[in-house]
Amino acid sequence: MSLADPLSIDIGAGAVSLPRVSVGTNQSTYMSADGNIEVVLSHRYSTRTRRVARVNVRKTAADPLFPSQNAPFTMSFYVVIDVPPVGFTATEAVNISKGLMTLLTASTNANLIKLSQGEN
């Protein structure tokens, strides 16, 4: 079963529509019209089950070595839920995930800001 099509994501400059562009076995890809924002949702089943939500962002900015020239840059942010085949319910996985996301985003993203600046 897939998520809504299109998805909508706001990465700071307003909501961007991401229509589904690919559906495969245990994976769907959603992409912005300009191709600069991509969301990939995937599942891998083995000795452990890995569920991944990933956003990839591409932008063009001044090249630090040649400031008069622009260069492409990319970054990704992803969340992995890694569980054994038995022992944890989906509800428990959601509660643990929400707990970590709340830890990072509470107080106007204070801990997420610290993490992104290299603190631990």
DSSP file (Angstrom, degrees, kcal/mol; ACC not computed):
  #  RESIDUE AA STRUCTURE BP1 BP2  ACC     N-H-->O    O-->H-N    N-H-->O    O-->H-N    TCO  KAPPA ALPHA  PHI   PSI    X-CA   Y-CA   Z-CA
    1    1 A M              0   0    0      0, 0.0     2,-0.2     0, 0.0     0, 0.0   0.000 360.0 360.0 360.0 139.0    0.0    0.0    0.0
    2    2 A S        -     0   0    0      1,-0.1     3,-0.1    25,-0.0    21,-0.0  -0.609 360.0-109.2-104.4 162.3    1.3    3.4   -0.9
    3    3 A L        -     0   0    0     -2,-0.2    -1,-0.1     1,-0.2     4,-0.1  -0.172  60.4 -59.6 -74.9 178.7    1.1    6.8    0.7
    4    4 A A        -     0   0    0      2,-0.1    -1,-0.2     1,-0.0     0, 0.0  -0.212  61.2-109.3 -59.1 150.7   -1.0    9.6   -0.7
    5    5 A D  S    S+     0   0    0      1,-0.2     2,-0.1    -3,-0.1    -1,-0.0  -0.970 100.4  28.4-130.7 117.0   -0.1   10.8   -4.2
    6    6 A P  S    S-     0   0    0      0, 0.0    -1,-0.2     0, 0.0     2,-0.2   0.520  83.8-153.9 -84.8 160.4    1.1   13.5   -4.4
    7    7 A L  E     -A   18   0A   0     11,-2.5    11,-3.2    -2,-0.1     2,-0.4  -0.524   9.2-142.6 -82.6 162.9    3.0   14.0   -1.1
    8    8 A S  E     +A   17   0A   0      9,-0.2     2,-0.4    -2,-0.2     9,-0.2  -0.999  19.3 179.8-130.9 132.2    3.6   17.5    0.1
    9    9 A I  E     -A   16   0A   0      7,-2.2     7,-2.6    -2,-0.4     2,-0.6  -0.991  16.0-158.0-133.9 140.9    6.7   18.6    1.9
   10   10 A D  E     +A   15   0A   0     -2,-0.4     5,-0.2     5,-0.2    -2,-0.0  -0.955  15.0 171.1-118.1 111.3    7.8   22.0    3.3
   11   11 A I  S    S-     0   0    0      3,-0.6    -1,-0.1    -2,-0.6     4,-0.1  -0.008  74.7 -66.3-109.9  28.4   11.6   22.4    3.6
   12   12 A G  S    S+     0   0    0      2,-0.1     3,-0.1     0, 0.0    -2,-0.1   0.198 126.4  70.4 116.8 -16.8   11.5   26.0    4.5
   13   13 A A  S    S-     0   0    0      1,-0.5     2,-0.1     3,-0.0    -3,-0.0   0.040 111.0 -77.3-119.9  25.8   10.3   27.8    1.3
   14   14 A G  S    S-     0   0    0      2,-0.1    -3,-0.6     0, 0.0    -1,-0.5  -0.215  72.7 -38.6  99.2 166.9    6.6   26.6    1.4
   15   15 A A  E     -A   10   0A   0     -5,-0.2     2,-0.4    -3,-0.1    -5,-0.2  -0.366  52.3-160.6 -68.5 139.8    5.0   23.4    0.5
   16   16 A V  E     -A    9   0A   0     -7,-2.6    -7,-2.2    -2,-0.1     2,-0.3  -0.983  16.4-128.3-122.0 132.1    6.2   21.5   -2.6
   17   17 A S  E     -A    8   0A   0     -2,-0.4    16,-0.4    -9,-0.2    -9,-0.2  -0.630  20.2-167.9 -80.6 134.2    4.1   18.9   -4.3
   18   18 A L  E     -A    7   0A   0    -11,-3.2   -11,-2.5    -2,-0.3    14,-0.2  -0.827   5.7-162.3-125.5  90.9    5.9   15.5   -4.8
   19   19 A P        -     0   0    0      0, 0.0    12,-2.3     0, 0.0     2,-0.3  -0.389  34.1 -97.9 -69.2 151.7    4.0   13.2   -7.2
   20   20 A R  E     +B   30   0B   0     10,-0.2    10,-0.3     1,-0.2     3,-0.1  -0.557  44.6 172.0 -69.8 127.3    4.8    9.5   -7.2
   21   21 A V  E     +     0   0B   0      8,-2.8     2,-0.3    -2,-0.3     9,-0.2   0.525  62.2  26.3-113.3 -11.9    7.3    8.8  -10.0
   22   22 A S  E     -B   29   0B   0      7,-1.5     7,-2.5     2,-0.0     2,-0.4  -0.977  52.3-174.8-155.7 137.5    8.2    5.3   -9.3
   23   23 A V  E     +B   28   0B   0     -2,-0.3     5,-0.2     5,-0.2     2,-0.2  -0.992  21.7 155.1-132.2 126.1    6.7    2.2   -7.6
   24   24 A G  E >   -B   27   0B   0      3,-3.5     3,-1.4    -2,-0.4     2,-0.6  -0.706  55.9 -50.9-133.4-173.5    8.7   -0.9   -7.1
   25   25 A T  T 3  S-     0   0    0      1,-0.3    18,-0.2    -2,-0.2     3,-0.1  -0.531 124.7 -15.5 -65.4 114.8    8.8   -3.9   -4.9
   26   26 A N  T 3  S+     0   0    0     -2,-0.6    17,-2.1     1,-0.1     2,-0.3   0.718 125.1  86.6  62.6  24.8    8.8   -2.5   -1.4
   27   27 A Q  E <   -BC  24  42B   0     -3,-1.4    -3,-3.5    15,-0.2     2,-0.3  -0.974  46.9-177.3-154.9 139.9    9.8    1.0   -2.6
   28   28 A S  E     -BC  23  41B   0     13,-2.3    13,-2.6    -2,-0.3     2,-0.4  -0.990  11.6-156.2-132.1 145.0    8.1    4.2   -3.8
   29   29 A T  E     -BC  22  40B   0     -7,-2.5    -8,-2.8    -2,-0.3    -7,-1.5  -0.978   5.5-169.9-123.7 134.7    9.8    7.4   -5.0
   30   30 A Y  E     -BC  20  39B   0      9,-2.9     9,-2.8    -2,-0.4     2,-0.3  -0.963  11.8-175.6-121.4 138.5    8.2   10.9   -5.0
   31   31 A M  E     - C   0  38B   0    -12,-2.3     7,-0.2    -2,-0.4   -24,-0.1  -0.991  25.1-117.3-142.6 145.3    9.8   13.8   -6.8
   32   32 A S    >   -     0   0    0      5,-2.5     3,-1.4    -2,-0.3   -14,-0.1  -0.324  39.6-105.7 -71.0 160.8    9.3   17.5   -7.3
   33   33 A A  T 3  S+     0   0    0    -16,-0.4    -1,-0.1     1,-0.3   -15,-0.1   0.835 122.1  47.4 -59.5 -34.7    8.6   18.8  -10.8
   34   34 A D  T 3  S-     0   0    0      1,-0.0    -1,-0.3     3,-0.0    -2,-0.0   0.502 109.4-123.4 -87.1  -2.8   12.2   20.3  -11.0
   35   35 A G  S <  S+     0   0    0     -3,-1.4    -2,-0.1     2,-0.2     3,-0.0   0.528  81.5 113.8  77.8   5.2   13.8   17.1   -9.7
   36   36 A N  S    S+     0   0    0      1,-0.1    22,-2.6    21,-0.1     2,-0.4   0.683  70.8  48.6 -85.6 -17.6   15.5   18.9   -6.8
   37   37 A I  E     + D   0  57B   0     20,-0.2    -5,-2.5     2,-0.0     2,-0.4  -0.987  65.3 174.3-126.4 129.0   13.5   17.2   -4.0
   38   38 A E  E     -CD  31  56B   0     18,-2.4    18,-3.0    -2,-0.4     2,-0.5  -0.998  14.3-163.0-135.0 134.3   13.0   13.5   -3.8
   39   39 A V  E     -CD  30  55B   0     -9,-2.8    -9,-2.9    -2,-0.4     2,-0.5  -0.980   9.3-169.8-116.3 127.9   11.3   11.3   -1.1
   40   40 A V  E     -CD  29  54B   0     14,-2.7    14,-2.4    -2,-0.5     2,-0.5  -0.975   3.7-170.6-119.8 126.5   12.0    7.6   -1.1
   41   41 A L  E     +CD  28  53B   0    -13,-2.6   -13,-2.3    -2,-0.5     2,-0.3  -0.972  20.7 163.3-115.5 125.2   10.1    5.2    1.1
   42   42 A S  E     -CD  27  52B   0     10,-2.5    10,-2.8    -2,-0.5     2,-0.4  -0.949  26.9-156.0-145.2 162.0   11.4    1.7    1.3
   43   43 A H  E     - D   0  51B   0    -17,-2.1     2,-0.4    -2,-0.3     8,-0.2  -0.998   6.4-167.0-137.4 137.2   11.3   -1.6    3.2
   44   44 A R  E     - D   0  50B   0      6,-2.5     6,-2.6    -2,-0.4     2,-0.6  -0.995   6.7-159.1-128.9 129.3   13.9   -4.4    3.4
   45   45 A Y  E     + D   0  49B   0     -2,-0.4     4,-0.2     4,-0.2     2,-0.2  -0.927  39.9 110.2-112.2 121.8   13.1   -7.7    4.8
   46   46 A S  S    S-     0   0    0      2,-1.3     3,-0.0    -2,-0.6    -2,-0.0  -0.500  92.1 -32.0-153.0-137.1   15.9  -10.0    6.0
   47   47 A T  S    S+     0   0    0     -2,-0.2     2,-0.3    37,-0.1    -2,-0.0   0.759 140.2  24.9 -67.8 -21.8   17.0  -11.1    9.5
   48   48 A R  S    S-     0   0    0     36,-0.2    -2,-1.3    37,-0.1     2,-0.5  -0.942  87.8-120.4-132.8 158.0   15.8   -7.7   10.5
   49   49 A T  E     -DE  45  83B   0     34,-3.7    34,-2.6    -2,-0.3     2,-0.5  -0.888  25.5-166.1-102.2 126.0   13.2   -5.4    8.9
   50   50 A R  E     -DE  44  82B   0     -6,-2.6    -6,-2.5    -2,-0.5     2,-0.5  -0.955   5.1-173.3-114.6 123.8   14.4   -2.0    7.9
   51   51 A R  E     -DE  43  81B   0     30,-2.5    30,-2.9    -2,-0.5     2,-0.4  -0.974  11.8-169.5-115.6 126.2   11.9    0.7    7.0
   52   52 A V  E     -DE  42  80B   0    -10,-2.8   -10,-2.5    -2,-0.5     2,-0.5  -0.958  19.5-173.8-126.1 131.5   13.4    3.9    5.6
   53   53 A A  E     +DE  41  79B   0     26,-2.1    26,-2.5    -2,-0.4     2,-0.4  -0.994  24.1 175.9-116.9 121.1   11.9    7.3    4.9
   54   54 A R  E     -DE  40  78B   0    -14,-2.4   -14,-2.7    -2,-0.5     2,-0.5  -0.980  21.9-162.2-133.2 136.8   14.5    9.5    3.1
   55   55 A V  E     -DE  39  77B   0     22,-2.8    22,-2.1    -2,-0.4     2,-0.4  -0.982   9.2-166.3-116.1 129.6   14.4   13.0    1.6
   56   56 A N  E     -DE  38  76B   0    -18,-3.0   -18,-2.4    -2,-0.5     2,-0.4  -0.953   6.1-169.4-112.8 131.3   17.2   14.0   -0.9
   57   57 A V  E     -DE  37  75B   0     18,-2.9    18,-2.0    -2,-0.4     2,-0.4  -0.980   4.5-168.2-126.9 133.5   17.6   17.6   -1.8
   58   58 A R  E     + E   0  74B   0    -22,-2.6     2,-0.3    -2,-0.4    16,-0.2  -0.950  14.3 164.9-118.9 139.1   19.7   19.1   -4.6
   59   59 A K  E     - E   0  73B   0     14,-2.8    14,-3.1    -2,-0.4     2,-0.5  -0.963  31.6-126.1-146.4 164.1   20.6   22.8   -5.0
   60   60 A T  E     + E   0  72B   0     -2,-0.3     2,-0.3    12,-0.2    10,-0.0  -0.954  39.2 153.5-113.8 132.2   23.0   25.0   -6.8
   61   61 A A  E     - E   0  71B   0     10,-2.3    10,-3.0    -2,-0.5     2,-0.0  -0.915  50.9 -61.1-148.7 171.6   25.1   27.5   -4.9
   62   62 A A  E     - E   0  70B   0     -2,-0.3     8,-0.3     8,-0.2     6,-0.1  -0.340  53.7-118.7 -60.4 134.7   28.4   29.3   -5.1
   63   63 A D        -     0   0    0      6,-3.1     6,-0.3     3,-0.7     3,-0.2  -0.637  15.3-142.2 -74.3 124.7   31.4   26.9   -5.3
   64   64 A P  S    S+     0   0    0      0, 0.0    -1,-0.1     0, 0.0    -2,-0.1   0.780 101.9  45.8 -63.4 -25.0   33.6   27.6   -2.2
   65   65 A L  S    S+     0   0    0      1,-0.3    -2,-0.0     2,-0.1    -3,-0.0   0.787 128.1  26.0 -85.1 -28.9   36.8   27.1   -4.3
   66   66 A F  S >  S-     0   0    0     -3,-0.2     3,-2.9     3,-0.2    -3,-0.7  -0.701  71.7-176.9-132.5  79.1   35.6   29.2   -7.3
   67   67 A P  T 3  S+     0   0    0      0, 0.0    -1,-0.1     0, 0.0    -2,-0.1   0.703  80.7  61.2 -56.6 -22.7   33.1   31.7   -5.8
   68   68 A S  T 3  S+     0   0    0     -6,-0.1     2,-0.3     2,-0.0    -6,-0.0   0.562 101.4  66.0 -80.7  -5.5   32.3   33.2   -9.2
   69   69 A Q  S <  S-     0   0    0     -3,-2.9    -6,-3.1    -6,-0.3     2,-0.3  -0.883  77.1-133.8-116.7 147.6   31.0   29.8  -10.3
   70   70 A N  E     -E   62   0B   0     -2,-0.3    -8,-0.2    -8,-0.3    -2,-0.0  -0.689  21.5-172.3 -95.2 153.2   28.0   27.8   -9.2
   71   71 A A  E     -E   61   0B   0    -10,-3.0   -10,-2.3    -2,-0.3     2,-0.3  -0.971  27.2-105.1-140.4 153.8   28.1   24.1   -8.3
   72   72 A P  E     -E   60   0B   0      0, 0.0     2,-0.3     0, 0.0   -12,-0.2  -0.597  35.5-174.4 -80.7 143.0   25.5   21.4   -7.5
   73   73 A F  E     -E   59   0B   0    -14,-3.1   -14,-2.8    -2,-0.3     2,-0.3  -0.977   2.6-166.4-133.8 147.6   25.2   20.3   -3.9
   74   74 A T  E     +E   58   0B   0     -2,-0.3     2,-0.3   -16,-0.2   -16,-0.2  -0.948   7.6 177.2-132.7 154.9   23.1   17.5   -2.3
   75   75 A M  E     -E   57   0B   0    -18,-2.0   -18,-2.9    -2,-0.3     2,-0.3  -0.974   9.7-157.0-148.4 160.0   22.1   16.5    1.1
   76   76 A S  E     -E   56   0B   0     -2,-0.3     2,-0.4   -20,-0.2   -20,-0.2  -0.972   6.7-167.0-136.8 151.4   19.8   13.8    2.6
   77   77 A F  E     +E   55   0B   0    -22,-2.1   -22,-2.8    -2,-0.3     2,-0.3  -0.991  20.9 172.3-134.5 130.4   17.9   13.2    5.8
   78   78 A Y  E     -E   54   0B   0     -2,-0.4     2,-0.4   -24,-0.2   -24,-0.2  -0.987  25.4-149.4-143.7 155.3   16.5    9.8    6.6
   79   79 A V  E     -E   53   0B   0    -26,-2.5   -26,-2.1    -2,-0.3     2,-0.5  -0.971  15.8-162.7-119.5 131.7   14.8    7.9    9.3
   80   80 A V  E     -E   52   0B   0     -2,-0.4     2,-0.6   -28,-0.2   -28,-0.2  -0.968   8.8-162.8-119.4 127.8   15.4    4.2    9.7
   81   81 A I  E     -E   51   0B   0    -30,-2.9   -30,-2.5    -2,-0.5     2,-0.6  -0.952  15.9-174.8-104.4 114.9   13.1    1.9   11.7
   82   82 A D  E     +E   50   0B   0     -2,-0.6   -32,-0.2   -32,-0.2    -2,-0.0  -0.939  13.4 159.0-118.1 111.4   15.1   -1.3   12.3
   83   83 A V  E     -E   49   0B   0    -34,-2.6   -34,-3.7    -2,-0.6     4,-0.1  -0.922  40.9-111.2-132.4 153.8   13.2   -4.1   14.0
   84   84 A P        -     0   0    0      0, 0.0     4,-0.3     0, 0.0   -36,-0.2  -0.420  42.6-104.4 -73.9 162.5   13.5   -7.8   14.4
   85   85 A P  S    S+     0   0    0      0, 0.0     2,-0.3     0, 0.0   -37,-0.1   0.802 104.0  19.5 -60.1 -28.4   10.8   -9.9   12.7
   86   86 A V  S    S+     0   0    0      1,-0.1     3,-0.1     3,-0.0     0, 0.0  -0.933  97.9  60.3-135.7 160.3    9.1  -10.5   16.1
   87   87 A G  S    S+     0   0    0     -2,-0.3     2,-0.4     1,-0.1    -1,-0.1   0.002  92.0  65.2 114.9 -28.6    9.2   -8.9   19.5
   88   88 A F  S    S-     0   0    0     -4,-0.3     2,-0.1     4,-0.0    -1,-0.1  -0.990  70.3-140.4-127.6 135.9    8.0   -5.3   18.8
   89   89 A T     >  -     0   0    0     -2,-0.4     4,-2.2     1,-0.1     5,-0.2  -0.455  29.4-110.0 -84.5 165.0    4.6   -4.3   17.6
   90   90 A A  H  > S+     0   0    0      1,-0.2     4,-2.4     2,-0.2     5,-0.2   0.883 121.0  55.2 -60.5 -37.8    4.0   -1.6   15.0
   91   91 A T  H  > S+     0   0    0      2,-0.2     4,-2.6     1,-0.2    -1,-0.2   0.909 107.2  48.8 -62.8 -42.6    2.6    0.5   17.8
   92   92 A E  H  > S+     0   0    0      2,-0.2     4,-2.5     1,-0.2     5,-0.2   0.912 110.6  50.9 -64.0 -41.4    5.7    0.1   19.9
   93   93 A A  H  X S+     0   0    0     -4,-2.2     4,-2.3     1,-0.2    -2,-0.2   0.903 111.6  48.2 -62.2 -40.8    7.9    1.0   16.8
   94   94 A V  H  X S+     0   0    0     -4,-2.4     4,-3.0     2,-0.2     5,-0.2   0.926 111.6  49.5 -65.2 -44.3    5.8    4.2   16.3
   95   95 A N  H  X S+     0   0    0     -4,-2.6     4,-2.1     2,-0.2    -2,-0.2   0.896 112.4  47.1 -63.5 -40.4    6.0    5.2   19.9
   96   96 A I  H  X S+     0   0    0     -4,-2.5     4,-1.9     2,-0.2    -1,-0.2   0.914 113.9  48.4 -65.9 -42.4    9.7    4.8   20.0
   97   97 A S  H  X S+     0   0    0     -4,-2.3     4,-2.6    -5,-0.2    -2,-0.2   0.926 111.4  49.1 -62.8 -46.2   10.1    6.7   16.8
   98   98 A K  H  X S+     0   0    0     -4,-3.0     4,-2.7     1,-0.2    -1,-0.2   0.882 107.9  56.1 -61.2 -38.0    7.8    9.5   18.0
   99   99 A G  H  X S+     0   0    0     -4,-2.1     4,-2.2    -5,-0.2    -1,-0.2   0.924 110.5  42.9 -60.6 -45.3    9.9    9.6   21.2
  100  100 A L  H  X S+     0   0    0     -4,-1.9     4,-2.2     2,-0.2    -2,-0.2   0.918 114.0  50.6 -67.9 -42.8   13.1   10.2   19.4
  101  101 A M  H  X S+     0   0    0     -4,-2.6     4,-2.3     1,-0.2    -2,-0.2   0.897 111.9  48.5 -62.1 -38.9   11.5   12.7   17.0
  102  102 A T  H  X S+     0   0    0     -4,-2.7     4,-2.1     2,-0.2    -1,-0.2   0.907 108.5  53.9 -66.4 -41.5   10.1   14.6   20.0
  103  103 A L  H  < S+     0   0    0     -4,-2.2     8,-0.4    -5,-0.2    -2,-0.2   0.907 114.8  41.3 -57.0 -42.3   13.5   14.6   21.7
  104  104 A L  H  < S+     0   0    0     -4,-2.2     8,-2.1     1,-0.2     7,-0.3   0.854 122.7  37.0 -75.2 -35.3   15.0   16.2   18.6
  105  105 A T  H  X S+     0   0    0     -4,-2.3     4,-2.2    -5,-0.2     3,-0.2   0.540  85.6 113.1-101.9  -6.9   12.3   18.7   17.8
  106  106 A A  H  X>S+     0   0    0     -4,-2.1     4,-1.3     1,-0.2     5,-0.5  -0.239  75.8  26.7 -62.8 155.7   11.1   19.9   21.2
  107  107 A S  H >45S-     0   0    0      1,-0.2     3,-0.7     2,-0.2    -1,-0.2   0.954 144.1 -47.7  54.8  56.5   11.8   23.5   22.2
  108  108 A T  H 345S-     0   0    0     -3,-0.2    -2,-0.2     1,-0.2    -1,-0.2   0.894 107.9 -54.6  52.2  49.6   11.9   24.7   18.6
  109  109 A N  H 3X5S+     0   0    0     -4,-2.2     4,-2.7    -7,-0.1     5,-0.2   0.727  87.8 154.2  66.0  25.8   14.2   22.0   17.3
  110  110 A A  H <X5S+     0   0    0     -4,-1.3     4,-2.1    -3,-0.7     5,-0.1   0.906  72.5  39.8 -55.1 -49.6   16.9   22.7   19.9
  111  111 A N  H  ><S+     0   0    0     -5,-0.5     4,-2.5    -8,-0.4    -1,-0.2   0.837 114.1  53.8 -73.7 -30.8   18.4   19.2   19.9
  112  112 A L  H  > S+     0   0    0     -8,-2.1     4,-2.5    -6,-0.2    -1,-0.2   0.896 109.0  49.8 -66.8 -39.1   18.1   18.8   16.1
  113  113 A I  H  X S+     0   0    0     -4,-2.7     4,-1.0    -9,-0.3    -2,-0.2   0.928 111.9  48.0 -62.8 -45.6   20.0   22.1   15.7
  114  114 A K  H ><>S+     0   0    0     -4,-2.1     5,-2.7    -5,-0.2     3,-0.5   0.917 112.0  49.4 -62.7 -42.6   22.7   20.9   18.1
  115  115 A L  H ><5S+     0   0    0     -4,-2.5     3,-1.8     1,-0.2    -2,-0.2   0.919 108.5  52.4 -61.9 -43.8   23.0   17.6   16.3
  116  116 A S  H 3<5S+     0   0    0     -4,-2.5    -1,-0.2     1,-0.3    -2,-0.2   0.691 107.6  53.8 -68.5 -16.8   23.2   19.3   12.9
  117  117 A Q  T <<5S-     0   0    0     -4,-1.0    -1,-0.3    -3,-0.5    -2,-0.2   0.333 127.0 -98.1 -97.4   5.4   26.1   21.4   14.2
  118  118 A G  T < 5S+     0   0    0     -3,-1.8    -3,-0.2     1,-0.3     2,-0.1   0.528  75.0 140.9  96.4   5.9   28.0   18.4   15.4
  119  119 A E      <       0   0    0     -5,-2.7    -1,-0.3    -6,-0.2    -2,-0.1  -0.487 360.0 360.0 -80.1 154.6   27.1   18.2   19.1
  120  120 A N              0   0    0     -2,-0.1    -1,-0.1     0, 0.0    -5,-0.1   0.326 360.0 360.0-145.5 360.0   26.5   14.9   20.8
